Amino acid sequence: MVREELSPLACLIARHAKVDGINDTPIERLRLMRSHSPTLPIPWAYRPSLCVVAQGAKAALWNGQSYRYDPSCYLVVSVDLPAVSHIAKASVDEPFLSFHLGFDAALVARYVEALPAAPMAAPMATTPTEPELADACFRLLSLLDTPEDIAALAPLIEQEIVYRLVKGGAGATLRHIAGNLGDNAVGRAVQWVKGHFCEPFTVQELANEVGLSESVLFERFKALTALSPIHYRTSLRLHEARRLMVFEGFDAAQAAYRVGYGTPSQFSREYRRFFGHSPAADAGRLRQGHGLNLSV
C-alpha cells in the first residue's frame, strides 16, 4: 500500500520494486528494496554505495558503531565492509522503501580529488538528505519509465549524484574510494584478504604479496578500512561463520573450521567478544526470526 502523501521518490520505488527484497533495474548498479516487515540483524557485506531511504528505517552495525538511516539521512559506504544490518521500521501499510546506487570508483575519485586535503573519515557514514540529492535520485529512477533515455541520461544524473554527495558532506567518507583507486597496492591487499580470509597469513606475508613494507601496509590498510589487516580478516571470518550457521545450518564447530579457525574454542571466544553472544545462542536467535535477507 502506498499513501498519497508519500514523497515522489517513495512512490516511484513502490511502483518499480514489485516484490519484497532486492529488485534489480535496467540502470547499471541501481537496485531498489522493499520490505513489508522489520527484520532481525543479519550479517552482510556492504559494498561501496549510496543508500537513500524513502520510507521506513534501517540500521547497520559496523566496528562497534550503529548507523541508522531513514528519509532524513542517507548511508554512504566507501569500502567493502562486513557488517550487521536490519530493517528497523516497516509494515504492510507502510513498507520499507529504499534506493541503492553502487559507486563508479573512477567517477567518485574525480570529484574527491578536487577537495582540499583533509583526513579520511570512517568508511561508513550517515549524512542528512538534502532536497537536491533526493531530486537527483528521483530523476535517475524516473528513467525507468522512459528506458530509451537511460543510456544517454543515466550517466549524467549519476555524475550529479556523486557531485552532490561530495558537496553535501560525504566527501571525507568517499575519500576511501579515491584512496583505494590511487593506492593500488593497498587496494590489492584488501581484495587479497577478502579472497584468502580462511587461510592463515601474517601481515608480513601480505605485505610481500603486494610489494610494501609491513609498517607501510599496516598504516595504509588501517587508514583505508579503519581496521588492521588481521582484524579485517577476523571480521570477515566471523561474519561468514555467522552466515553459515544462520542460513546454511552449520553448527559452531563446522563453521569454525570452514572459515579457518584451528579450534572451536578459539572461534567461540572471538565470536562472543565480537557479537556479544556464543555462536550457538546467536545463531539460534537469528534463525528463529531472521526474516528476509534484505541487506546490501
C-alpha positions as a Markdown table, in Angstrom:
| # | Residue | x | y | z |
|---|---|---|---|---|
| 1 | Met | 0.0 | 0.0 | 0.0 |
| 2 | Val | 1.3 | 3.5 | -0.9 |
| 3 | Arg | 0.0 | 6.6 | 0.8 |
| 4 | Glu | -0.9 | 9.6 | -1.3 |
| 5 | Glu | 1.3 | 11.9 | 0.9 |
| 6 | Leu | 4.5 | 9.8 | 0.2 |
| 7 | Ser | 7.4 | 11.6 | -1.4 |
| 8 | Pro | 7.8 | 11.3 | -5.1 |
| 9 | Leu | 10.8 | 9.1 | -4.7 |
| 10 | Ala | 8.9 | 6.7 | -2.4 |
| 11 | Cys | 6.0 | 6.5 | -4.9 |
| 12 | Leu | 8.5 | 5.6 | -7.7 |
| 13 | Ile | 10.2 | 3.0 | -5.6 |
| 14 | Ala | 6.9 | 1.4 | -4.6 |
| 15 | Arg | 5.8 | 1.2 | -8.2 |
| 16 | His | 9.1 | -0.3 | -9.6 |
| 17 | Ala | 10.0 | -2.6 | -6.6 |
| 18 | Lys | 7.5 | -5.3 | -7.4 |
| 19 | Val | 8.5 | -7.8 | -4.7 |
| 20 | Asp | 9.9 | -7.8 | -1.1 |
| 21 | Gly | 13.6 | -7.9 | -1.2 |
| 22 | Ile | 16.2 | -6.6 | -3.7 |
| 23 | Asn | 14.8 | -5.5 | -7.1 |
| 24 | Asp | 17.3 | -5.1 | -9.9 |
| 25 | Thr | 16.8 | -2.4 | -12.5 |
| 26 | Pro | 17.9 | -1.8 | -16.1 |
| 27 | Ile | 20.1 | 1.1 | -14.8 |
| 28 | Glu | 23.6 | -0.1 | -14.1 |
| 29 | Arg | 24.4 | -0.5 | -10.3 |
| 30 | Leu | 20.9 | 0.7 | -9.3 |
| 31 | Arg | 18.8 | -1.5 | -7.1 |
| 32 | Leu | 15.6 | -0.9 | -5.2 |
| 33 | Met | 14.5 | -2.5 | -2.0 |
| 34 | Arg | 11.1 | -3.2 | -0.4 |
| 35 | Ser | 10.2 | -4.9 | 2.9 |
| 36 | His | 6.8 | -5.2 | 4.4 |
| 37 | Ser | 8.1 | -6.0 | 7.9 |
| 38 | Pro | 11.1 | -5.3 | 10.2 |
| 39 | Thr | 13.9 | -7.9 | 10.3 |
| 40 | Leu | 16.3 | -9.1 | 12.9 |
| 41 | Pro | 20.0 | -8.2 | 12.5 |
| 42 | Ile | 21.7 | -10.4 | 9.9 |
| 43 | Pro | 25.3 | -10.4 | 8.6 |
| 44 | Trp | 26.0 | -8.9 | 5.2 |
| 45 | Ala | 28.9 | -7.5 | 3.2 |
| 46 | Tyr | 28.3 | -3.9 | 2.3 |
| 47 | Arg | 29.7 | -2.7 | -1.0 |
| 48 | Pro | 30.7 | 0.9 | -1.8 |
| 49 | Ser | 27.4 | 2.5 | -2.4 |
| 50 | Leu | 24.7 | 5.1 | -1.6 |
| 51 | Cys | 21.5 | 4.1 | 0.2 |
| 52 | Val | 18.6 | 6.6 | 0.2 |
| 53 | Val | 15.6 | 5.6 | 2.3 |
| 54 | Ala | 12.3 | 6.9 | 1.0 |
| 55 | Gln | 10.1 | 5.3 | 3.7 |
| 56 | Gly | 10.8 | 3.3 | 6.9 |
| 57 | Ala | 14.2 | 3.0 | 8.5 |
| 58 | Lys | 17.2 | 0.7 | 8.5 |
| 59 | Ala | 20.2 | 0.2 | 10.8 |
| 60 | Ala | 23.7 | -1.1 | 10.3 |
| 61 | Leu | 26.3 | -2.1 | 12.9 |
| 62 | Trp | 29.9 | -1.9 | 11.9 |
| 63 | Asn | 33.1 | -1.8 | 14.0 |
| 64 | Gly | 31.0 | -1.3 | 17.2 |
| 65 | Gln | 29.2 | 1.8 | 15.8 |
| 66 | Ser | 25.5 | 1.8 | 14.9 |
| 67 | Tyr | 24.3 | 3.7 | 11.8 |
| 68 | Arg | 20.5 | 4.4 | 11.5 |
| 69 | Tyr | 19.2 | 5.8 | 8.2 |
| 70 | Asp | 15.7 | 6.9 | 7.2 |
| 71 | Pro | 14.2 | 9.6 | 5.0 |
| 72 | Ser | 16.1 | 12.2 | 6.9 |
| 73 | Cys | 19.6 | 10.9 | 6.3 |
| 74 | Tyr | 21.3 | 8.6 | 3.8 |
| 75 | Leu | 24.0 | 6.0 | 4.2 |
| 76 | Val | 27.3 | 6.1 | 2.3 |
| 77 | Val | 29.8 | 3.1 | 2.3 |
| 78 | Ser | 33.1 | 3.6 | 0.6 |
| 79 | Val | 34.9 | 0.3 | 1.2 |
| 80 | Asp | 33.8 | -3.4 | 1.2 |
| 81 | Leu | 32.7 | -3.8 | 4.8 |
| 82 | Pro | 31.4 | -6.9 | 6.7 |
| 83 | Ala | 28.6 | -5.6 | 8.9 |
| 84 | Val | 25.3 | -6.4 | 10.5 |
| 85 | Ser | 22.1 | -4.9 | 9.2 |
| 86 | His | 18.4 | -4.9 | 9.8 |
| 87 | Ile | 15.2 | -3.2 | 8.7 |
| 88 | Ala | 14.1 | -1.2 | 11.8 |
| 89 | Lys | 10.8 | 0.2 | 10.6 |
| 90 | Ala | 8.4 | -1.3 | 8.1 |
| 91 | Ser | 4.8 | -2.5 | 7.8 |
| 92 | Val | 2.3 | -3.8 | 5.3 |
| 93 | Asp | 0.7 | -0.4 | 5.1 |
| 94 | Glu | 4.0 | 1.5 | 5.1 |
| 95 | Pro | 6.7 | -0.8 | 3.7 |
| 96 | Phe | 10.4 | 0.0 | 3.9 |
| 97 | Leu | 11.4 | 1.5 | 0.5 |
| 98 | Ser | 15.0 | 2.4 | -0.5 |
| 99 | Phe | 17.2 | 3.3 | -3.4 |
| 100 | His | 20.7 | 1.8 | -3.7 |
| 101 | Leu | 23.3 | 3.0 | -6.1 |
| 102 | Gly | 26.7 | 1.3 | -6.4 |
| 103 | Phe | 29.6 | 3.7 | -6.9 |
| 104 | Asp | 31.7 | 4.0 | -10.1 |
| 105 | Ala | 35.1 | 4.3 | -8.4 |
| 106 | Ala | 36.7 | 6.4 | -11.2 |
| 107 | Leu | 33.8 | 8.9 | -11.1 |
| 108 | Val | 34.0 | 9.3 | -7.4 |
| 109 | Ala | 37.8 | 9.7 | -7.4 |
| 110 | Arg | 37.5 | 12.5 | -10.0 |
| 111 | Tyr | 35.3 | 14.6 | -7.7 |
| 112 | Val | 37.0 | 13.7 | -4.4 |
| 113 | Glu | 40.4 | 14.6 | -5.8 |
| 114 | Ala | 39.2 | 18.2 | -6.2 |
| 115 | Leu | 38.6 | 18.6 | -2.5 |
| 116 | Pro | 41.1 | 20.3 | -0.2 |
| 117 | Ala | 43.4 | 18.0 | 1.6 |
| 118 | Ala | 41.9 | 16.5 | 4.7 |
| 119 | Pro | 41.9 | 13.3 | 6.7 |
| 120 | Met | 39.7 | 10.4 | 5.7 |
| 121 | Ala | 36.5 | 9.8 | 7.7 |
| 122 | Ala | 35.2 | 6.4 | 8.6 |
| 123 | Pro | 34.3 | 4.3 | 5.5 |
| 124 | Met | 30.6 | 4.1 | 6.6 |
| 125 | Ala | 28.6 | 7.3 | 7.5 |
| 126 | Thr | 25.1 | 8.8 | 7.6 |
| 127 | Thr | 24.5 | 12.3 | 6.3 |
| 128 | Pro | 21.4 | 14.5 | 6.2 |
| 129 | Thr | 19.5 | 14.0 | 2.9 |
| 130 | Glu | 19.3 | 17.3 | 1.1 |
| 131 | Pro | 16.4 | 18.1 | -1.3 |
| 132 | Glu | 18.8 | 18.4 | -4.2 |
| 133 | Leu | 20.1 | 14.9 | -3.7 |
| 134 | Ala | 16.7 | 13.4 | -3.3 |
| 135 | Asp | 15.6 | 15.2 | -6.5 |
| 136 | Ala | 18.6 | 13.8 | -8.5 |
| 137 | Cys | 17.8 | 10.3 | -7.2 |
| 138 | Phe | 14.2 | 10.8 | -8.3 |
| 139 | Arg | 15.2 | 11.8 | -11.8 |
| 140 | Leu | 17.5 | 8.8 | -12.1 |
| 141 | Leu | 14.8 | 6.5 | -11.0 |
| 142 | Ser | 12.3 | 8.2 | -13.3 |
| 143 | Leu | 14.3 | 7.0 | -16.3 |
| 144 | Leu | 12.8 | 3.5 | -15.7 |
| 145 | Asp | 9.6 | 5.0 | -17.2 |
| 146 | Thr | 11.5 | 6.0 | -20.4 |
| 147 | Pro | 14.1 | 3.2 | -20.9 |
| 148 | Glu | 15.1 | 4.6 | -24.2 |
| 149 | Asp | 16.7 | 7.6 | -22.3 |
| 150 | Ile | 18.7 | 5.5 | -19.8 |
| 151 | Ala | 21.9 | 5.2 | -21.9 |
| 152 | Ala | 22.1 | 8.9 | -22.6 |
| 153 | Leu | 20.9 | 10.4 | -19.3 |
| 154 | Ala | 21.7 | 8.0 | -16.5 |
| 155 | Pro | 25.5 | 8.7 | -16.6 |
| 156 | Leu | 24.8 | 12.4 | -16.4 |
| 157 | Ile | 22.5 | 12.1 | -13.4 |
| 158 | Glu | 24.9 | 9.7 | -11.7 |
| 159 | Gln | 27.6 | 12.4 | -12.0 |
| 160 | Glu | 25.3 | 14.9 | -10.4 |
| 161 | Ile | 24.5 | 12.5 | -7.5 |
| 162 | Val | 28.2 | 12.0 | -6.8 |
| 163 | Tyr | 28.8 | 15.7 | -7.0 |
| 164 | Arg | 26.0 | 16.4 | -4.5 |
| 165 | Leu | 27.4 | 13.7 | -2.2 |
| 166 | Val | 30.8 | 15.3 | -2.2 |
| 167 | Lys | 29.5 | 18.8 | -1.9 |
| 168 | Gly | 26.9 | 17.8 | 0.8 |
| 169 | Gly | 29.3 | 16.4 | 3.4 |
| 170 | Ala | 30.1 | 12.8 | 2.3 |
| 171 | Gly | 33.4 | 13.8 | 0.7 |
| 172 | Ala | 35.5 | 12.7 | 3.7 |
| 173 | Thr | 34.0 | 9.3 | 3.6 |
| 174 | Leu | 34.2 | 8.9 | -0.1 |
| 175 | Arg | 38.0 | 9.6 | 0.1 |
| 176 | His | 38.4 | 5.9 | 0.7 |
| 177 | Ile | 37.3 | 5.1 | -2.8 |
| 178 | Ala | 39.8 | 7.6 | -4.3 |
| 179 | Gly | 42.5 | 6.2 | -1.9 |
| 180 | Asn | 41.8 | 2.6 | -2.9 |
| 181 | Leu | 42.0 | 3.6 | -6.6 |
| 182 | Gly | 45.1 | 5.6 | -6.2 |
| 183 | Asp | 46.9 | 3.3 | -3.7 |
| 184 | Asn | 46.7 | 0.3 | -5.9 |
| 185 | Ala | 48.9 | -1.8 | -3.6 |
| 186 | Val | 46.6 | -1.4 | -0.6 |
| 187 | Gly | 43.5 | -1.9 | -2.7 |
| 188 | Arg | 45.1 | -5.2 | -3.9 |
| 189 | Ala | 45.8 | -6.1 | -0.3 |
| 190 | Val | 42.1 | -5.6 | 0.7 |
| 191 | Gln | 41.0 | -7.7 | -2.2 |
| 192 | Trp | 43.6 | -10.4 | -1.4 |
| 193 | Val | 42.4 | -10.6 | 2.2 |
| 194 | Lys | 38.8 | -10.9 | 1.0 |
| 195 | Gly | 39.8 | -13.8 | -1.2 |
| 196 | His | 42.0 | -15.6 | 1.4 |
| 197 | Phe | 40.5 | -14.8 | 4.8 |
| 198 | Cys | 40.0 | -18.5 | 5.5 |
| 199 | Glu | 43.8 | -19.0 | 5.2 |
| 200 | Pro | 46.5 | -18.3 | 7.8 |
| 201 | Phe | 48.8 | -15.4 | 6.9 |
| 202 | Thr | 50.9 | -12.8 | 8.6 |
| 203 | Val | 50.9 | -9.0 | 7.9 |
| 204 | Gln | 54.5 | -9.5 | 6.6 |
| 205 | Glu | 53.3 | -12.2 | 4.1 |
| 206 | Leu | 50.5 | -9.9 | 3.0 |
| 207 | Ala | 53.0 | -7.0 | 2.6 |
| 208 | Asn | 55.3 | -9.2 | 0.5 |
| 209 | Glu | 52.3 | -10.2 | -1.7 |
| 210 | Val | 51.6 | -6.5 | -2.6 |
| 211 | Gly | 55.2 | -5.2 | -2.5 |
| 212 | Leu | 55.1 | -3.0 | 0.5 |
| 213 | Ser | 56.9 | -2.9 | 3.8 |
| 214 | Glu | 55.0 | -4.3 | 6.8 |
| 215 | Ser | 54.8 | -1.0 | 8.6 |
| 216 | Val | 53.6 | 0.9 | 5.5 |
| 217 | Leu | 51.0 | -1.7 | 4.6 |
| 218 | Phe | 49.7 | -1.7 | 8.2 |
| 219 | Glu | 49.3 | 2.1 | 8.3 |
| 220 | Arg | 47.7 | 2.4 | 4.9 |
| 221 | Phe | 45.4 | -0.6 | 5.3 |
| 222 | Lys | 44.1 | 0.8 | 8.5 |
| 223 | Ala | 43.6 | 4.3 | 7.0 |
| 224 | Leu | 41.6 | 2.7 | 4.2 |
| 225 | Thr | 39.4 | 0.3 | 6.2 |
| 226 | Ala | 39.7 | 1.5 | 9.8 |
| 227 | Leu | 40.9 | -2.0 | 10.7 |
| 228 | Ser | 44.3 | -3.7 | 10.7 |
| 229 | Pro | 44.7 | -6.5 | 8.2 |
| 230 | Ile | 44.3 | -9.2 | 10.8 |
| 231 | His | 41.3 | -7.5 | 12.4 |
| 232 | Tyr | 39.8 | -7.2 | 8.9 |
| 233 | Arg | 40.3 | -10.9 | 8.3 |
| 234 | Thr | 38.8 | -11.7 | 11.7 |
| 235 | Ser | 35.7 | -9.6 | 10.9 |
| 236 | Leu | 35.3 | -11.4 | 7.5 |
| 237 | Arg | 35.7 | -14.8 | 9.2 |
| 238 | Leu | 33.2 | -14.2 | 11.9 |
| 239 | His | 30.6 | -12.7 | 9.6 |
| 240 | Glu | 30.9 | -15.6 | 7.2 |
| 241 | Ala | 30.7 | -18.1 | 10.1 |
| 242 | Arg | 27.5 | -16.4 | 11.3 |
| 243 | Arg | 26.0 | -16.6 | 7.8 |
| 244 | Leu | 26.9 | -20.3 | 7.5 |
| 245 | Met | 25.2 | -21.0 | 10.9 |
| 246 | Val | 22.1 | -18.9 | 10.2 |
| 247 | Phe | 21.4 | -19.6 | 6.6 |
| 248 | Glu | 23.1 | -22.9 | 5.8 |
| 249 | Gly | 22.6 | -24.9 | 9.0 |
| 250 | Phe | 26.3 | -25.3 | 10.1 |
| 251 | Asp | 27.0 | -25.9 | 13.7 |
| 252 | Ala | 29.6 | -23.8 | 15.5 |
| 253 | Ala | 32.4 | -26.3 | 15.0 |
| 254 | Gln | 31.7 | -26.8 | 11.3 |
| 255 | Ala | 31.6 | -23.0 | 10.8 |
| 256 | Ala | 34.8 | -22.5 | 12.8 |
| 257 | Tyr | 36.8 | -25.0 | 10.7 |
| 258 | Arg | 35.2 | -23.7 | 7.4 |
| 259 | Val | 36.4 | -20.1 | 7.9 |
| 260 | Gly | 39.9 | -21.0 | 9.1 |
| 261 | Tyr | 39.9 | -21.4 | 12.8 |
| 262 | Gly | 42.2 | -24.1 | 14.2 |
| 263 | Thr | 40.0 | -24.9 | 17.2 |
| 264 | Pro | 36.3 | -24.3 | 18.0 |
| 265 | Ser | 37.2 | -22.9 | 21.4 |
| 266 | Gln | 39.2 | -20.1 | 19.9 |
| 267 | Phe | 36.4 | -19.4 | 17.5 |
| 268 | Ser | 33.8 | -19.3 | 20.3 |
| 269 | Arg | 36.0 | -16.8 | 22.3 |
| 270 | Glu | 36.4 | -14.5 | 19.4 |
| 271 | Tyr | 32.8 | -14.8 | 18.3 |
| 272 | Arg | 31.5 | -13.9 | 21.8 |
| 273 | Arg | 33.8 | -11.0 | 22.0 |
| 274 | Phe | 32.7 | -9.7 | 18.6 |
| 275 | Phe | 29.0 | -10.4 | 18.6 |
| 276 | Gly | 28.3 | -10.5 | 22.4 |
| 277 | His | 26.8 | -14.0 | 22.3 |
| 278 | Ser | 28.0 | -17.5 | 22.0 |
| 279 | Pro | 27.8 | -18.9 | 18.4 |
| 280 | Ala | 25.0 | -21.4 | 19.2 |
| 281 | Ala | 22.9 | -18.8 | 21.1 |
| 282 | Asp | 23.4 | -16.1 | 18.5 |
| 283 | Ala | 22.6 | -18.4 | 15.5 |
| 284 | Gly | 19.6 | -19.8 | 17.2 |
| 285 | Arg | 18.2 | -16.4 | 17.9 |
| 286 | Leu | 18.7 | -15.3 | 14.3 |
| 287 | Arg | 17.3 | -18.5 | 12.8 |
| 288 | Gln | 14.2 | -18.0 | 14.8 |
| 289 | Gly | 13.2 | -14.8 | 13.2 |
| 290 | His | 15.8 | -13.5 | 10.7 |
| 291 | Gly | 13.1 | -12.6 | 8.2 |
| 292 | Leu | 14.0 | -11.6 | 4.7 |
| 293 | Asn | 17.7 | -11.3 | 3.7 |
| 294 | Leu | 17.4 | -7.7 | 2.6 |
| 295 | Ser | 20.8 | -6.2 | 3.3 |
| 296 | Val | 23.0 | -4.7 | 0.6 |
